[in-house]
Each structure stands twice: as structure tokens, then as C-alpha cells.
Amino acid sequence: MIKELVHDPIMLAKKSELANAEDLPAAQDLLDTLQANKEHCVGMAANMIGVFKRIIVFDNNGEYMTMFNPVIIRKTGEYTTEESCLSLLGGPRQTTRFKTIKVQYQNERLQTRCRTFSGLAAQIIQHEVDHLDGILI
């Protein structure tokens, strides 16, 4: 189900809790909301729809991917860039990201996985994990 977006920076600054099997419907709502906003958005964290669980969804080179409890365990190639956010008003903001990251996460069956991402996918994941940690650009 497509959900309304949260724009309150105080709410968005709240840290998310670990997700579990009970949060699978929230992950689907998050994916539905991302797909409904695909013209303006390439990734979302669950707190953007008012669910304070560690879930992100994003466009991974044309294929949507869902991560439960993602943790960035390695990052290389620091650079500065500008990003916008569907939840935050105003234009792009400057931020620091890494070209390549390694992420440990759980898939939709809550099986633990580890994968390396580069380029835009890595940037999107970093942005969304920041959301889960209550960090706003």
C-alpha cells in the first residue's frame, strides 16, 4: 500500500529499531511507495513512511532490492557529492559518500547476506542507511 511521506525532521532524526518477520508488510508498503515515487526517488528508508524499523528499498540498476537490518561493514573511495531527499524540503545538500561499500543485510526471507556495491547503488544505500541512523543530509 502506498503510504504518505514523513517530512518532519524531528521524526526523521529518530533512530530505527531492528526489523523482523513481523515487518514484512511494512517492507512491501515501502516498496509500493518507492515505486509510486520512482520519477523523483531511487531509494527509501522505512522511517520515511513512519515505520521506525531498519528496512530500505532501492533501485539497483533497474531492479528493486529490499534490505532488512543493513550494516555497512566496509567503505572505500571517499568523495563529496550533492544529494536531494524526497522527505526533506529544499534543494540538494552536500555530503560525503564512498564509491564502494560492503553491506551485511537480511533479504526478504531474513537470510543474512553480504554484498559489495559500487557507484550509484552504493550512494543510495549510504543515504538510506543514514536515514535509519537518524542522520539527515
N, CA, C and O atoms as CSV, one atom per row, in Angstrom:
chain,resi,resn,atom,element,x,y,z
A,1,MET,N,N,0.844,-1.167,0.000
A,1,MET,CA,C,0.000,0.000,0.000
A,1,MET,C,C,0.899,1.244,0.000
A,1,MET,O,O,1.878,1.312,0.743
A,2,ILE,N,N,0.561,2.198,-0.822
A,2,ILE,CA,C,1.320,3.448,-0.889
A,2,ILE,C,C,1.032,4.262,0.365
A,2,ILE,O,O,-0.123,4.490,0.724
A,3,LYS,N,N,2.102,4.696,1.023
A,3,LYS,CA,C,1.981,5.437,2.278
A,3,LYS,C,C,2.354,6.900,2.082
A,3,LYS,O,O,3.059,7.255,1.137
A,4,GLU,N,N,1.870,7.743,2.990
A,4,GLU,CA,C,2.213,9.161,2.987
A,4,GLU,C,C,3.644,9.325,3.507
A,4,GLU,O,O,4.071,8.608,4.412
A,5,LEU,N,N,4.370,10.270,2.926
A,5,LEU,CA,C,5.754,10.504,3.322
A,5,LEU,C,C,5.839,11.378,4.567
A,5,LEU,O,O,5.036,12.292,4.752
A,6,VAL,N,N,6.814,11.090,5.414
A,6,VAL,CA,C,7.103,11.884,6.600
A,6,VAL,C,C,8.067,12.994,6.185
A,6,VAL,O,O,9.071,12.734,5.522
A,7,HIS,N,N,7.759,14.227,6.575
A,7,HIS,CA,C,8.622,15.365,6.255
A,7,HIS,C,C,9.171,16.044,7.516
A,7,HIS,O,O,9.984,16.963,7.417
A,8,ASP,N,N,8.742,15.610,8.672
A,8,ASP,CA,C,9.148,16.223,9.928
A,8,ASP,C,C,10.587,15.814,10.267
A,8,ASP,O,O,10.840,14.639,10.534
A,9,PRO,N,N,11.539,16.768,10.262
A,9,PRO,CA,C,12.938,16.414,10.529
A,9,PRO,C,C,13.170,15.842,11.929
A,9,PRO,O,O,14.128,15.098,12.137
A,10,ILE,N,N,12.319,16.173,12.878
A,10,ILE,CA,C,12.466,15.608,14.228
A,10,ILE,C,C,12.121,14.119,14.197
A,10,ILE,O,O,12.817,13.309,14.810
A,11,MET,N,N,11.073,13.761,13.499
A,11,MET,CA,C,10.713,12.345,13.360
A,11,MET,C,C,11.769,11.595,12.555
A,11,MET,O,O,12.139,10.473,12.903
A,12,LEU,N,N,12.252,12.212,11.485
A,12,LEU,CA,C,13.247,11.560,10.629
A,12,LEU,C,C,14.591,11.383,11.337
A,12,LEU,O,O,15.393,10.542,10.931
A,13,ALA,N,N,14.845,12.158,12.384
A,13,ALA,CA,C,16.100,12.054,13.130
A,13,ALA,C,C,16.063,10.933,14.168
A,13,ALA,O,O,17.063,10.673,14.838
A,14,LYS,N,N,14.921,10.273,14.301
A,14,LYS,CA,C,14.783,9.171,15.252
A,14,LYS,C,C,15.452,7.915,14.681
A,14,LYS,O,O,15.234,7.579,13.517
A,15,LYS,N,N,16.258,7.224,15.483
A,15,LYS,CA,C,16.932,6.001,15.036
A,15,LYS,C,C,15.930,4.856,14.927
A,15,LYS,O,O,14.993,4.750,15.719
A,16,SER,N,N,16.147,4.014,13.940
A,16,SER,CA,C,15.258,2.877,13.704
A,16,SER,C,C,15.705,1.644,14.484
A,16,SER,O,O,16.884,1.480,14.798
A,17,GLU,N,N,14.742,0.790,14.787
A,17,GLU,CA,C,14.995,-0.455,15.515
A,17,GLU,C,C,15.160,-1.606,14.527
A,17,GLU,O,O,14.769,-1.494,13.366
A,18,LEU,N,N,15.739,-2.708,14.990
A,18,LEU,CA,C,15.918,-3.877,14.149
A,18,LEU,C,C,14.569,-4.377,13.624
A,18,LEU,O,O,13.568,-4.378,14.339
A,19,ALA,N,N,14.570,-4.794,12.376
A,19,ALA,CA,C,13.369,-5.342,11.746
A,19,ALA,C,C,13.331,-6.853,11.934
A,19,ALA,O,O,14.365,-7.492,12.131
A,20,ASN,N,N,12.130,-7.413,11.870
A,20,ASN,CA,C,11.966,-8.866,11.970
A,20,ASN,C,C,10.845,-9.308,11.036
A,20,ASN,O,O,10.348,-8.506,10.244
A,21,ALA,N,N,10.446,-10.565,11.120
A,21,ALA,CA,C,9.441,-11.122,10.205
A,21,ALA,C,C,8.112,-10.374,10.275
A,21,ALA,O,O,7.388,-10.324,9.281
A,22,GLU,N,N,7.780,-9.804,11.404
A,22,GLU,CA,C,6.530,-9.056,11.537
A,22,GLU,C,C,6.528,-7.787,10.692
A,22,GLU,O,O,5.476,-7.188,10.467
A,23,ASP,N,N,7.706,-7.379,10.225
A,23,ASP,CA,C,7.836,-6.143,9.460
A,23,ASP,C,C,7.785,-6.357,7.946
A,23,ASP,O,O,7.967,-5.407,7.184
A,24,LEU,N,N,7.545,-7.573,7.507
A,24,LEU,CA,C,7.461,-7.843,6.066
A,24,LEU,C,C,6.386,-7.000,5.376
A,24,LEU,O,O,6.645,-6.490,4.286
A,25,PRO,N,N,5.192,-6.828,5.955
A,25,PRO,CA,C,4.192,-5.967,5.310
A,25,PRO,C,C,4.671,-4.516,5.179
A,25,PRO,O,O,4.373,-3.860,4.182
A,26,ALA,N,N,5.404,-4.013,6.165
A,26,ALA,CA,C,5.924,-2.646,6.098
A,26,ALA,C,C,6.926,-2.522,4.948
A,26,ALA,O,O,6.978,-1.490,4.279
A,27,ALA,N,N,7.715,-3.567,4.720
A,27,ALA,CA,C,8.675,-3.555,3.611
A,27,ALA,C,C,7.937,-3.475,2.272
A,27,ALA,O,O,8.389,-2.787,1.356
A,28,GLN,N,N,6.818,-4.167,2.157
A,28,GLN,CA,C,6.034,-4.104,0.922
A,28,GLN,C,C,5.434,-2.717,0.740
A,28,GLN,O,O,5.424,-2.187,-0.371
A,29,ASP,N,N,4.932,-2.123,1.823
A,29,ASP,CA,C,4.411,-0.753,1.753
A,29,ASP,C,C,5.502,0.210,1.310
A,29,ASP,O,O,5.255,1.108,0.504
A,30,LEU,N,N,6.700,0.025,1.832
A,30,LEU,CA,C,7.828,0.886,1.473
A,30,LEU,C,C,8.147,0.746,-0.010
A,30,LEU,O,O,8.369,1.745,-0.694
A,31,LEU,N,N,8.172,-0.484,-0.510
A,31,LEU,CA,C,8.432,-0.716,-1.928
A,31,LEU,C,C,7.326,-0.110,-2.795
A,31,LEU,O,O,7.614,0.506,-3.821
A,32,ASP,N,N,6.074,-0.279,-2.393
A,32,ASP,CA,C,4.951,0.311,-3.137
A,32,ASP,C,C,5.089,1.833,-3.194
A,32,ASP,O,O,4.829,2.446,-4.230
A,33,THR,N,N,5.496,2.437,-2.083
A,33,THR,CA,C,5.644,3.892,-2.012
A,33,THR,C,C,6.803,4.355,-2.882
A,33,THR,O,O,6.700,5.381,-3.554
A,34,LEU,N,N,7.906,3.611,-2.877
A,34,LEU,CA,C,9.032,3.957,-3.746
A,34,LEU,C,C,8.620,3.879,-5.212
A,34,LEU,O,O,8.921,4.782,-5.992
A,35,GLN,N,N,7.940,2.815,-5.586
A,35,GLN,CA,C,7.517,2.663,-6.980
A,35,GLN,C,C,6.553,3.767,-7.394
A,35,GLN,O,O,6.567,4.201,-8.546
A,36,ALA,N,N,5.719,4.223,-6.471
A,36,ALA,CA,C,4.789,5.315,-6.771
A,36,ALA,C,C,5.521,6.642,-6.954
A,36,ALA,O,O,4.989,7.563,-7.574
A,37,ASN,N,N,6.729,6.745,-6.421
A,37,ASN,CA,C,7.517,7.985,-6.495
A,37,ASN,C,C,8.769,7.818,-7.358
A,37,ASN,O,O,9.711,8.601,-7.238
A,38,LYS,N,N,8.786,6.811,-8.221
A,38,LYS,CA,C,10.002,6.468,-8.960
A,38,LYS,C,C,10.503,7.575,-9.882
A,38,LYS,O,O,11.676,7.567,-10.254
A,39,GLU,N,N,9.665,8.513,-10.255
A,39,GLU,CA,C,10.116,9.628,-11.101
A,39,GLU,C,C,10.999,10.596,-10.329
A,39,GLU,O,O,11.774,11.342,-10.928
A,40,HIS,N,N,10.888,10.591,-8.993
A,40,HIS,CA,C,11.615,11.552,-8.167
A,40,HIS,C,C,12.511,10.898,-7.130
A,40,HIS,O,O,13.203,11.599,-6.391
A,41,CYS,N,N,12.515,9.567,-7.054
A,41,CYS,CA,C,13.174,8.900,-5.936
A,41,CYS,C,C,13.728,7.546,-6.377
A,41,CYS,O,O,13.089,6.818,-7.137
A,42,VAL,N,N,14.945,7.214,-5.879
A,42,VAL,CA,C,15.571,5.934,-6.229
A,42,VAL,C,C,15.763,5.031,-5.021
A,42,VAL,O,O,16.179,3.882,-5.166
A,43,GLY,N,N,15.464,5.538,-3.834
A,43,GLY,CA,C,15.602,4.729,-2.628
A,43,GLY,C,C,14.814,5.321,-1.497
A,43,GLY,O,O,14.566,6.526,-1.458
A,44,MET,N,N,14.413,4.455,-0.556
A,44,MET,CA,C,13.668,4.916,0.614
A,44,MET,C,C,14.021,4.066,1.822
A,44,MET,O,O,14.327,2.879,1.710
A,45,ALA,N,N,13.969,4.709,2.977
A,45,ALA,CA,C,14.102,4.026,4.259
A,45,ALA,C,C,12.730,4.011,4.926
A,45,ALA,O,O,11.911,4.902,4.697
A,46,ALA,N,N,12.484,3.001,5.748
A,46,ALA,CA,C,11.156,2.825,6.344
A,46,ALA,C,C,10.702,4.021,7.167
A,46,ALA,O,O,9.501,4.281,7.256
A,47,ASN,N,N,11.641,4.764,7.778
A,47,ASN,CA,C,11.190,5.906,8.578
A,47,ASN,C,C,10.579,7.007,7.711
A,47,ASN,O,O,9.881,7.882,8.223
A,48,MET,N,N,10.834,6.970,6.422
A,48,MET,CA,C,10.240,7.949,5.510
A,48,MET,C,C,8.736,7.753,5.369
A,48,MET,O,O,8.028,8.650,4.910
A,49,ILE,N,N,8.242,6.560,5.772
A,49,ILE,CA,C,6.798,6.318,5.768
A,49,ILE,C,C,6.278,6.112,7.191
A,49,ILE,O,O,5.182,5.587,7.389
A,50,GLY,N,N,7.074,6.530,8.180
A,50,GLY,CA,C,6.636,6.465,9.564
A,50,GLY,C,C,6.829,5.131,10.249
A,50,GLY,O,O,6.253,4.898,11.312
A,51,VAL,N,N,7.628,4.246,9.666
A,51,VAL,CA,C,7.921,2.938,10.260
A,51,VAL,C,C,9.381,2.970,10.706
A,51,VAL,O,O,10.280,3.052,9.870
A,52,PHE,N,N,9.618,2.909,11.987
A,52,PHE,CA,C,10.972,3.080,12.516
A,52,PHE,C,C,11.656,1.737,12.730
A,52,PHE,O,O,12.064,1.376,13.834
A,53,LYS,N,N,11.761,1.020,11.621
A,53,LYS,CA,C,12.436,-0.271,11.562
A,53,LYS,C,C,13.545,-0.179,10.516
A,53,LYS,O,O,13.458,0.623,9.586
A,54,ARG,N,N,14.580,-0.993,10.665
A,54,ARG,CA,C,15.751,-0.934,9.779
A,54,ARG,C,C,15.449,-1.689,8.479
A,54,ARG,O,O,15.843,-2.841,8.299
A,55,ILE,N,N,14.737,-0.998,7.580
A,55,ILE,CA,C,14.378,-1.543,6.270
A,55,ILE,C,C,14.643,-0.461,5.234
A,55,ILE,O,O,14.266,0.696,5.425
A,56,ILE,N,N,15.298,-0.841,4.129
A,56,ILE,CA,C,15.459,0.072,2.999
A,56,ILE,C,C,15.069,-0.646,1.721
A,56,ILE,O,O,15.160,-1.870,1.622
A,57,VAL,N,N,14.634,0.137,0.744
A,57,VAL,CA,C,14.380,-0.368,-0.602
A,57,VAL,C,C,15.026,0.617,-1.573
A,57,VAL,O,O,15.095,1.817,-1.307
A,58,PHE,N,N,15.501,0.085,-2.712
A,58,PHE,CA,C,16.154,0.968,-3.669
A,58,PHE,C,C,16.192,0.333,-5.045
A,58,PHE,O,O,16.041,-0.878,-5.209
A,59,ASP,N,N,16.400,1.198,-6.028
A,59,ASP,CA,C,16.540,0.777,-7.416
A,59,ASP,C,C,18.005,0.408,-7.635
A,59,ASP,O,O,18.879,1.275,-7.627
A,60,ASN,N,N,18.266,-0.874,-7.830
A,60,ASN,CA,C,19.616,-1.382,-8.051
A,60,ASN,C,C,19.776,-1.677,-9.541
A,60,ASN,O,O,19.604,-2.811,-9.988
A,61,ASN,N,N,20.107,-0.641,-10.292
A,61,ASN,CA,C,20.294,-0.773,-11.744
A,61,ASN,C,C,19.073,-1.368,-12.444
A,61,ASN,O,O,19.199,-2.281,-13.260
A,62,GLY,N,N,17.900,-0.848,-12.119
A,62,GLY,CA,C,16.670,-1.280,-12.777
A,62,GLY,C,C,15.921,-2.393,-12.075
A,62,GLY,O,O,14.830,-2.769,-12.503
A,63,GLU,N,N,16.484,-2.924,-11.010
A,63,GLU,CA,C,15.824,-3.988,-10.241
A,63,GLU,C,C,15.681,-3.525,-8.797
A,63,GLU,O,O,16.663,-3.131,-8.169
A,64,TYR,N,N,14.462,-3.571,-8.269
A,64,TYR,CA,C,14.245,-3.133,-6.892
A,64,TYR,C,C,14.800,-4.170,-5.916
A,64,TYR,O,O,14.678,-5.378,-6.123
A,65,MET,N,N,15.410,-3.663,-4.855
A,65,MET,CA,C,16.015,-4.524,-3.847
A,65,MET,C,C,15.566,-4.051,-2.470
A,65,MET,O,O,15.465,-2.850,-2.215
A,66,THR,N,N,15.299,-5.003,-1.592
A,66,THR,CA,C,14.908,-4.721,-0.215
A,66,THR,C,C,15.980,-5.273,0.718
A,66,THR,O,O,16.456,-6.394,0.543
A,67,MET,N,N,16.350,-4.471,1.706
A,67,MET,CA,C,17.315,-4.906,2.718
A,67,MET,C,C,16.716,-4.697,4.099
A,67,MET,O,O,16.187,-3.631,4.414
A,68,PHE,N,N,16.813,-5.734,4.911
A,68,PHE,CA,C,16.440,-5.649,6.315
A,68,PHE,C,C,17.734,-5.563,7.125
A,68,PHE,O,O,18.678,-6.312,6.875
A,69,ASN,N,N,17.772,-4.667,8.075
A,69,ASN,CA,C,18.887,-4.529,9.009
A,69,ASN,C,C,20.247,-4.372,8.326
A,69,ASN,O,O,21.207,-5.043,8.705
A,70,PRO,N,N,20.340,-3.489,7.319
A,70,PRO,CA,C,21.618,-3.321,6.630
A,70,PRO,C,C,22.665,-2.636,7.518
A,70,PRO,O,O,22.365,-1.717,8.281
A,71,VAL,N,N,23.895,-3.118,7.385
A,71,VAL,CA,C,25.033,-2.528,8.091
A,71,VAL,C,C,26.175,-2.420,7.088
A,71,VAL,O,O,26.548,-3.410,6.459
A,72,ILE,N,N,26.721,-1.238,6.941
A,72,ILE,CA,C,27.868,-1.047,6.052
A,72,ILE,C,C,29.105,-1.472,6.837
A,72,ILE,O,O,29.435,-0.883,7.866
A,73,ILE,N,N,29.788,-2.509,6.332
A,73,ILE,CA,C,30.925,-3.059,7.069
A,73,ILE,C,C,32.273,-2.676,6.464
A,73,ILE,O,O,33.317,-2.875,7.085
A,74,ARG,N,N,32.248,-2.128,5.256
A,74,ARG,CA,C,33.489,-1.634,4.651
A,74,ARG,C,C,33.130,-0.554,3.647
A,74,ARG,O,O,32.110,-0.637,2.963
A,75,LYS,N,N,33.992,0.473,3.567
A,75,LYS,CA,C,33.771,1.536,2.590
A,75,LYS,C,C,35.115,2.075,2.120
A,75,LYS,O,O,36.042,2.253,2.910
A,76,THR,N,N,35.204,2.335,0.799
A,76,THR,CA,C,36.439,2.842,0.207
A,76,THR,C,C,36.119,3.887,-0.855
A,76,THR,O,O,35.040,3.883,-1.446
A,77,GLY,N,N,37.076,4.779,-1.083
A,77,GLY,CA,C,36.932,5.767,-2.147
A,77,GLY,C,C,36.066,6.953,-1.773
A,77,GLY,O,O,35.075,7.237,-2.447
A,78,GLU,N,N,36.423,7.639,-0.719
A,78,GLU,CA,C,35.633,8.784,-0.251
A,78,GLU,C,C,35.558,9.882,-1.308
A,78,GLU,O,O,36.539,10.169,-1.993
A,79,TYR,N,N,34.382,10.490,-1.428
A,79,TYR,CA,C,34.182,11.620,-2.336
A,79,TYR,C,C,33.062,12.507,-1.801
A,79,TYR,O,O,32.284,12.092,-0.942
A,80,THR,N,N,32.988,13.721,-2.315
A,80,THR,CA,C,31.949,14.669,-1.940
A,80,THR,C,C,30.960,14.787,-3.089
A,80,THR,O,O,31.348,14.840,-4.256
A,81,THR,N,N,29.683,14.828,-2.747
A,81,THR,CA,C,28.636,14.919,-3.760
A,81,THR,C,C,27.473,15.731,-3.203
A,81,THR,O,O,27.496,16.153,-2.047
A,82,GLU,N,N,26.462,15.944,-4.029
A,82,GLU,CA,C,25.228,16.591,-3.589
A,82,GLU,C,C,24.082,15.610,-3.748
A,82,GLU,O,O,24.008,14.871,-4.730
A,83,GLU,N,N,23.189,15.613,-2.763
A,83,GLU,CA,C,22.026,14.734,-2.793
A,83,GLU,C,C,20.779,15.512,-2.405
A,83,GLU,O,O,20.833,16.502,-1.675
A,84,SER,N,N,19.671,15.037,-2.914
A,84,SER,CA,C,18.358,15.532,-2.512
A,84,SER,C,C,17.654,14.399,-1.786
A,84,SER,O,O,18.097,13.251,-1.816
A,85,CYS,N,N,16.555,14.738,-1.137
A,85,CYS,CA,C,15.789,13.727,-0.410
A,85,CYS,C,C,14.305,14.051,-0.540
A,85,CYS,O,O,13.887,15.193,-0.352
A,86,LEU,N,N,13.533,13.048,-0.859
A,86,LEU,CA,C,12.097,13.214,-1.024
A,86,LEU,C,C,11.429,13.678,0.278
A,86,LEU,O,O,10.398,14.349,0.241
A,87,SER,N,N,12.011,13.324,1.417
A,87,SER,CA,C,11.431,13.701,2.707
A,87,SER,C,C,11.832,15.088,3.177
A,87,SER,O,O,11.177,15.662,4.047
A,88,LEU,N,N,12.897,15.630,2.612
A,88,LEU,CA,C,13.396,16.927,3.076
A,88,LEU,C,C,13.101,18.015,2.056
A,88,LEU,O,O,13.314,17.836,0.857
A,89,LEU,N,N,12.617,19.125,2.542
A,89,LEU,CA,C,12.315,20.250,1.673
A,89,LEU,C,C,13.609,20.989,1.337
A,89,LEU,O,O,14.585,20.908,2.084
A,90,GLY,N,N,13.617,21.687,0.250
A,90,GLY,CA,C,14.812,22.422,-0.158
A,90,GLY,C,C,15.570,21.652,-1.226
A,90,GLY,O,O,15.196,20.540,-1.599
A,91,GLY,N,N,16.623,22.255,-1.702
A,91,GLY,CA,C,17.384,21.671,-2.785
A,91,GLY,C,C,18.433,20.693,-2.308
A,91,GLY,O,O,18.452,20.284,-1.147
A,92,PRO,N,N,19.302,20.328,-3.229
A,92,PRO,CA,C,20.376,19.379,-2.902
A,92,PRO,C,C,21.293,19.908,-1.805
A,92,PRO,O,O,21.482,21.115,-1.650
A,93,ARG,N,N,21.853,18.973,-1.054
A,93,ARG,CA,C,22.778,19.295,0.029
A,93,ARG,C,C,24.073,18.524,-0.186
A,93,ARG,O,O,24.072,17.411,-0.711
A,94,GLN,N,N,25.173,19.134,0.228
A,94,GLN,CA,C,26.477,18.494,0.079
A,94,GLN,C,C,26.668,17.422,1.150
A,94,GLN,O,O,26.269,17.604,2.300
A,95,THR,N,N,27.282,16.301,0.759
A,95,THR,CA,C,27.535,15.208,1.692
A,95,THR,C,C,28.753,14.409,1.244
A,95,THR,O,O,29.197,14.524,0.101
A,96,THR,N,N,29.279,13.614,2.136
A,96,THR,CA,C,30.409,12.743,1.829
A,96,THR,C,C,29.904,11.315,1.677
A,96,THR,O,O,29.123,10.834,2.498
A,97,ARG,N,N,30.350,10.647,0.633
A,97,ARG,CA,C,29.984,9.251,0.368
A,97,ARG,C,C,31.239,8.472,-0.002
A,97,ARG,O,O,32.334,9.027,-0.089
A,98,PHE,N,N,31.052,7.169,-0.217
A,98,PHE,CA,C,32.137,6.285,-0.616
A,98,PHE,C,C,31.754,5.567,-1.896
A,98,PHE,O,O,30.602,5.170,-2.071
A,99,LYS,N,N,32.729,5.397,-2.801
A,99,LYS,CA,C,32.471,4.803,-4.116
A,99,LYS,C,C,32.072,3.339,-4.023
A,99,LYS,O,O,31.214,2.877,-4.776
A,100,THR,N,N,32.694,2.605,-3.098
A,100,THR,CA,C,32.412,1.176,-2.958
A,100,THR,C,C,32.150,0.864,-1.490
A,100,THR,O,O,32.871,1.322,-0.603
A,101,ILE,N,N,31.101,0.075,-1.250
A,101,ILE,CA,C,30.769,-0.331,0.116
A,101,ILE,C,C,30.463,-1.826,0.138
A,101,ILE,O,O,30.051,-2.413,-0.862
A,102,LYS,N,N,30.675,-2.415,1.295
A,102,LYS,CA,C,30.269,-3.800,1.531
A,102,LYS,C,C,29.186,-3.755,2.599
A,102,LYS,O,O,29.362,-3.132,3.646
A,103,VAL,N,N,28.070,-4.416,2.331
A,103,VAL,CA,C,26.906,-4.346,3.217
A,103,VAL,C,C,26.515,-5.741,3.679
A,103,VAL,O,O,26.425,-6.676,2.882
A,104,GLN,N,N,26.285,-5.862,4.977
A,104,GLN,CA,C,25.682,-7.074,5.522
A,104,GLN,C,C,24.220,-6.744,5.788
A,104,GLN,O,O,23.914,-5.706,6.374
A,105,TYR,N,N,23.326,-7.610,5.365
A,105,TYR,CA,C,21.896,-7.346,5.492
A,105,TYR,C,C,21.136,-8.664,5.490
A,105,TYR,O,O,21.726,-9.734,5.339
A,106,GLN,N,N,19.834,-8.575,5.659
A,106,GLN,CA,C,18.959,-9.741,5.538
A,106,GLN,C,C,18.027,-9.513,4.358
A,106,GLN,O,O,17.565,-8.398,4.119
A,107,ASN,N,N,17.758,-10.592,3.624
A,107,ASN,CA,C,16.839,-10.499,2.493
A,107,ASN,C,C,15.393,-10.669,2.984
A,107,ASN,O,O,15.136,-10.681,4.188
A,108,GLU,N,N,14.462,-10.800,2.042
A,108,GLU,CA,C,13.043,-10.896,2.389
A,108,GLU,C,C,12.713,-12.163,3.179
A,108,GLU,O,O,11.662,-12.231,3.816
A,109,ARG,N,N,13.591,-13.164,3.147
A,109,ARG,CA,C,13.388,-14.387,3.942
A,109,ARG,C,C,14.184,-14.315,5.251
A,109,ARG,O,O,14.298,-15.294,5.989
A,110,LEU,N,N,14.732,-13.111,5.512
A,110,LEU,CA,C,15.532,-12.824,6.696
A,110,LEU,C,C,16.793,-13.691,6.763
A,110,LEU,O,O,17.293,-14.003,7.844
A,111,GLN,N,N,17.289,-14.069,5.590
A,111,GLN,CA,C,18.569,-14.774,5.491
A,111,GLN,C,C,19.676,-13.721,5.401
A,111,GLN,O,O,19.563,-12.759,4.641
A,112,THR,N,N,20.738,-13.907,6.174
A,112,THR,CA,C,21.838,-12.950,6.182
A,112,THR,C,C,22.656,-13.073,4.905
A,112,THR,O,O,23.010,-14.170,4.472
A,113,ARG,N,N,22.943,-11.933,4.324
A,113,ARG,CA,C,23.726,-11.848,3.089
A,113,ARG,C,C,24.788,-10.772,3.256
A,113,ARG,O,O,24.687,-9.909,4.128
A,114,CYS,N,N,25.800,-10.836,2.413
A,114,CYS,CA,C,26.854,-9.837,2.386
A,114,CYS,C,C,27.167,-9.576,0.918
A,114,CYS,O,O,27.372,-10.510,0.144
A,115,ARG,N,N,27.203,-8.299,0.541
A,115,ARG,CA,C,27.391,-7.965,-0.867
A,115,ARG,C,C,28.095,-6.625,-1.003
A,115,ARG,O,O,27.935,-5.733,-0.171
A,116,THR,N,N,28.877,-6.502,-2.066
A,116,THR,CA,C,29.589,-5.260,-2.357
A,116,THR,C,C,28.835,-4.497,-3.438
A,116,THR,O,O,28.371,-5.078,-4.419
A,117,PHE,N,N,28.721,-3.178,-3.244
A,117,PHE,CA,C,28.044,-2.301,-4.194
A,117,PHE,C,C,28.975,-1.148,-4.538
A,117,PHE,O,O,29.765,-0.702,-3.706
A,118,SER,N,N,28.871,-0.669,-5.779
A,118,SER,CA,C,29.654,0.479,-6.225
A,118,SER,C,C,28.752,1.464,-6.941
A,118,SER,O,O,27.622,1.146,-7.312
A,119,GLY,N,N,29.275,2.674,-7.129
A,119,GLY,CA,C,28.573,3.681,-7.915
A,119,GLY,C,C,27.288,4.150,-7.279
A,119,GLY,O,O,27.202,4.323,-6.063
A,120,LEU,N,N,26.271,4.358,-8.132
A,120,LEU,CA,C,25.007,4.919,-7.665
A,120,LEU,C,C,24.343,4.033,-6.610
A,120,LEU,O,O,23.815,4.555,-5.628
A,121,ALA,N,N,24.353,2.726,-6.782
A,121,ALA,CA,C,23.733,1.838,-5.790
A,121,ALA,C,C,24.376,2.032,-4.424
A,121,ALA,O,O,23.680,2.079,-3.410
A,122,ALA,N,N,25.707,2.145,-4.391
A,122,ALA,CA,C,26.413,2.371,-3.125
A,122,ALA,C,C,25.990,3.694,-2.507
A,122,ALA,O,O,25.789,3.780,-1.295
A,123,GLN,N,N,25.854,4.719,-3.327
A,123,GLN,CA,C,25.452,6.038,-2.823
A,123,GLN,C,C,24.041,5.990,-2.246
A,123,GLN,O,O,23.784,6.550,-1.180
A,124,ILE,N,N,23.134,5.327,-2.942
A,124,ILE,CA,C,21.751,5.227,-2.465
A,124,ILE,C,C,21.711,4.494,-1.126
A,124,ILE,O,O,21.053,4.948,-0.190
A,125,ILE,N,N,22.407,3.373,-1.032
A,125,ILE,CA,C,22.405,2.599,0.216
A,125,ILE,C,C,22.930,3.445,1.366
A,125,ILE,O,O,22.349,3.438,2.451
A,126,GLN,N,N,24.016,4.170,1.146
A,126,GLN,CA,C,24.576,5.013,2.205
A,126,GLN,C,C,23.560,6.061,2.666
A,126,GLN,O,O,23.417,6.306,3.864
A,127,HIS,N,N,22.860,6.674,1.718
A,127,HIS,CA,C,21.840,7.682,2.047
A,127,HIS,C,C,20.744,7.058,2.910
A,127,HIS,O,O,20.341,7.630,3.922
A,128,GLU,N,N,20.266,5.881,2.502
A,128,GLU,CA,C,19.156,5.244,3.226
A,128,GLU,C,C,19.600,4.713,4.587
A,128,GLU,O,O,18.837,4.792,5.550
A,129,VAL,N,N,20.799,4.178,4.687
A,129,VAL,CA,C,21.299,3.726,5.992
A,129,VAL,C,C,21.454,4.922,6.930
A,129,VAL,O,O,21.195,4.811,8.128
A,130,ASP,N,N,21.875,6.059,6.391
A,130,ASP,CA,C,21.909,7.272,7.210
A,130,ASP,C,C,20.518,7.567,7.783
A,130,ASP,O,O,20.388,7.908,8.959
A,131,HIS,N,N,19.485,7.436,6.950
A,131,HIS,CA,C,18.118,7.651,7.438
A,131,HIS,C,C,17.829,6.743,8.633
A,131,HIS,O,O,17.295,7.195,9.646
A,132,LEU,N,N,18.185,5.462,8.511
A,132,LEU,CA,C,17.917,4.512,9.598
A,132,LEU,C,C,18.617,4.909,10.891
A,132,LEU,O,O,18.139,4.619,11.988
A,133,ASP,N,N,19.760,5.578,10.742
A,133,ASP,CA,C,20.544,6.020,11.895
A,133,ASP,C,C,20.134,7.410,12.377
A,133,ASP,O,O,20.740,7.956,13.299
A,134,GLY,N,N,19.102,7.981,11.748
A,134,GLY,CA,C,18.634,9.308,12.150
A,134,GLY,C,C,19.493,10.439,11.631
A,134,GLY,O,O,19.418,11.560,12.134
A,135,ILE,N,N,20.310,10.156,10.628
A,135,ILE,CA,C,21.202,11.172,10.044
A,135,ILE,C,C,20.545,11.744,8.791
A,135,ILE,O,O,20.191,10.998,7.878
A,136,LEU,N,N,20.382,13.052,8.745
A,136,LEU,CA,C,19.786,13.710,7.593
A,136,LEU,C,C,20.868,14.484,6.869
A,136,LEU,O,O,21.748,15.069,7.500
A,137,ILE,N,N,20.806,14.490,5.531
A,137,ILE,CA,C,21.795,15.254,4.768
A,137,ILE,C,C,21.519,16.731,4.909
A,137,ILE,O,O,22.241,17.551,4.341
